[in-house]
Amino acid sequence: MTNKAHRKTDANIADAPIIAIAQSPSVFTNDLPQSVDGSRVAPHGLPPHAIVTTLNGSVDVFVENIPANFEGNADTCGHVRVDGSPNVYIDAVLTGIAGVTDNSVLVNDPFIAPEVTEMVQAVQLVEDEADDDGTTLIPHPNGGGSLVPISSPVFYPDGFIEPAPVQEPIVIPPSSEAPLDCSDIFEFPTNHNFPDSFRLSTNFILSMLSSRATLSRYAVRPQVGLTTNQIVCNLRMLCINVLEPLKVLYPNMFVTSGFRHGSGTSQHNKGQAADVQLSGTSHLQQWEAAKVVAEAPTITYDQFILELGNNYWFHLSHSSGSNRQAVLTRRYPGNYVPGLIRIV
């Protein structure tokens, strides 16, 4: 696969050109300095688009020992390089993983789920999922710039995550074991208005997966043909079968998004999915955790999607029917890839 070489002044899909290259101008392409990873990109919006460099260069073409950039590379903000040299191409060799179109660097450390081997299968598996980018980058405390709203988690450029405080703390009632089924939920009238404090499981109350999740906050309402009782039941089954055993493995886990309003087929709309992150962990630690979660015998998931925007997050779902234990990876924005692949 050959892609156009990228040079100083070439742009990404947001029309942001490379304004300074990371190396001395010793190599030129069409009389323009050839760009390599780390070259500066013009600011083109709020964080993460304010401080941007090139990334994901060639694995076999180097300038002064730095990977050369080419069309298709995703910059650090996620925008992809376009419209490079008209006649100079760089061999864009990845790792042979089918379906990857954004040319992110895939580390040669695949952890492939054997039951998902075809890209067409992956597309079928995720047709009910349309995640937003739950990753808001803010400047590091040692740097300058404006902070993101307090309701968003903090993502530091060195790869560590801390959940941001919320304006009002979530008050969890004294621990009491909720039923392992939905018998109490269906004792309430149809479309009952469940309080935020309604206990789903030992460590989770309703607001944690709905109106008070870290990022997307939606009160439970009837939708997609389901009553509030059915949606709350789905959330409980998700907690019991996925989130509780995950919390045992990783007590620093927190929910960024659970139930969402919508009329589509996303499992979030049914109360069957949650996006979670691990507080205070590096990229490598999150990758190692992903491998554990994918094979954890105590976690009965329908889909486990490892996603990377400015940082990793895990999409986990549980179905009321049979659960497929499907494992996928996605570089946001980009395609879903079958199996668990480390992306950096």
Secondary structure, 3 states (H helix, E strand, C coil): CEEEECECCCEECCCCEEEECCCCCCCEECCEEECECCCEECCCCCCCCCCEECCCCCCCCEECCEEECECCCECCCCCEECCCCCCCEEECCCCCCCCCCCCCCECCCCECCCCCCCHHHHHHHCCCCCCCCCCCECCCCCCCCCCCCCCCCEECCCCCEECCCCCCCCCCCCCCCCCCCCCCHHHCCCCCCCCCCCEEECCEEHHHHCCCCCCECCCCCCECCECHHHHHHHHHHHHHHHHHHHHHHCCCEEEEECCCCCCCCCHHHHCCEEEEEECCCCHHHHHHHHHHHHHCCCCCCCEEEEEECCCEEEEEECCCCCCCCEEEEEECCCCEEECECCEC
